[in-house]
Structures are given as structure tokens and as C-alpha cells.
Amino acid sequence: MMRKTKRPVPPVELDQARDQVTLGVPARPEMWSIVRMTASVLAARLELTFEEVEDLRLAVTELCSSCAVGAALDATCEARFEISGDRFELHLDISTVEGSPPPTGEQGHFSMLELSKQILLATVDDHAIDPVQDGLRHAYLRKDSTPMALR
């Protein structure tokens, strides 16, 4: 019987230019798992630890949920992922969204959006949720990768 020698699998080489993936889903909570799964698969291409990928998954859910506050029942979510050798970015566009301010929590308690903001601050390197403009809300998050050799 002939034995095959195992060769190490070379890491995926990313272009210096960013790879982009665009995904469109209905803007409903049950669809966030599709956005989260796509983010996980793409994040695996970077040198992120298991914990960093899990943090990113949580951040994606929080960003989607926060961005969809006030969304119409037939609203859509377009997620654009941009991946480079050391950076993961997610740009979300939710339409149609009402421009009214989201409800706040009781005094002394975090509102849903305040809690999401704290989670995003703890899990990603940068994020923003823009105010609604012409029925569209844009949001963004960025997670940088630290090469394994520098950890």
C-alpha cells in the first residue's frame, strides 16, 4: 500500500485589492444568520483567532439589528463585504426605513441601541450607523487582522 505524504495547505493569497461580496436579504431578524454565516466564511480567510471570528459574528448581528430599527415589513438589507489581507469590512444598506427616532429604554437601563453600541465597541475596530436619509440607513463595521507572528 502506498502512503501519501501530507503537504501543508498553503494559505489563501488575497490580492492587495479588496475582494468584494454582495448579499441581499430581507431585512428581518431571521435573515441575520445568513449575513453572519457569510461574514464567518469570509473572515476565515484572514488570520483571525476563533474568538475574533466569534466576536465578529456577534458584531454583525448587532449591526444588522441596530440598522433595521424602524424598517418596513418589506425592507431589504444589502450587505457588502470587503476583504483584504488584513481587514474585514461590512457595509449595510437597509431600505425602507422610517426616519423617526428609535425608542429609548427606561431611565437607568440600556436601550437596545445603546447595548448594541457597547457590544460593537467591544468587538470591532470601527463602526458607524448613519441616520436615515431618504428611507435608507447605512451602517459600517471594520475588523482588522493582526498577523499571527505579531501575537
N, C-alpha and C positions, 0 to 999 in steps of 0.2 A: 504494500500500500504506500502510495506516495503522499508525503505530507507537504502541505502548502505552508510556506512561511508567511507570517502575517506582516504586512507592511503598514507602517503608520499612515493614517489617513491625513493628507495634507490639509491645513486649514483653508477655509474658503477665502479666496482673494477677492477683496472688494475694490472696485475702481475708486480712484480718488474722487471721481464724480459721484454724486449721490445716486443710489438706486432708489426708485420710487415705486410704490404700490398704492393703488387707489381702490377703496372698497366702499360700496354704497349699501346701506341697510336702512330699514325703517327705524325712526328714532324712538325706540321703545326699549325698556329695560331688559326684556328677554333677548334682545339682539346684541346687547353689550358683550355677551360671551363670544360672539363671532369676532368682534373687534379685538377683544382681549386675546383670543387664540391667535389671530393674525399677528398681533404685536409680539406674542411669545415666540412664534416661529421666526419672525424677522430678528428679534433681539438675540436669538440663539446664534446668529451669525457674528455677533460681537463677542468680545471676551468679557461677558458679564457673568458674575457668580450666580448660583442658583437663587440666593437671597435677593440679588439685584433684579433678576428676572421676575421674581415674585412681587417685589416692590413695584416694578413697572406694571405688572398685571393689575395690581390694586390701583395704581395711579390712573391707568387707562379707564377703569370702571368709574372712578370718581370724576374724571374729566368728562366722560360721556354723560353721566348722571347730572352733573352740575350744568353742563352746556344745554341739556334738554329741558331744563326747568322752564315751564311756560310753553312748551312745544305743542302744536296742534296734533290731533289724533292721527292725521295723515302726514305728519312731518317726516322728513328724511334726514339721514346722517351720512355725510360723505367724510370718510376717514382717509387722509393721505399720509402715508408713512414714507419718511425719507431716511435712508440708512446709508451711512458712510463708514469708513474703517474704525472710527472712534465715537460715533454719535448716532443716537436714535432720536428721531423727531416724529411727532404726530400732530397733524393739523386737522381739526374737526370743523365742519360746517354743518350746522343744524338749521333747517328751514322747514317749515314756517314756525316762527316763534313770536309770541306776543311780547310787546315791549314793556309790559307792566313789571314793577319790581317784584322779586320773589318774596314770599312770606318769610318773616324772621321768627326765631324761636322765642320762647318766654324769657323774661329777664333772668340772667344767671345761667342760662342754658345755651349751648351752641345751637345755632340753626343748622340745617342740613348743609347749606353752602359754606358756613364757617368751618364746620367739621371737615368737609371736603378740602377746603383750602389748607387746613392744617396737615391733612394727610398728604396732599400734593407737595407741600413744603418739605415734608419729611422723606419723601420717596423719590423725587426727581430733582434735576439740577436747575430747571427753569420751567415756568408755566405761566399762562395768561388765559383769562376768559374775558373776551371783549363784550361790551354792551350790545344789545340787539340793535341792528341797523337794517332798516328796510325788510324786516321779517327774518333776518339771518343773524345767527350768533356764531362767531368764530372762536375757537379755543386752540391752545397750543401747549405741548409739553416737550421737554428735551431731557434725555438721559445720556450722559457722557460715559464712555467706557475707559477704564484705567487698564492699560496693558498688564497682563499677569506678572510680567517681570518687575513691575514697579510696586506690586502689592506687598 
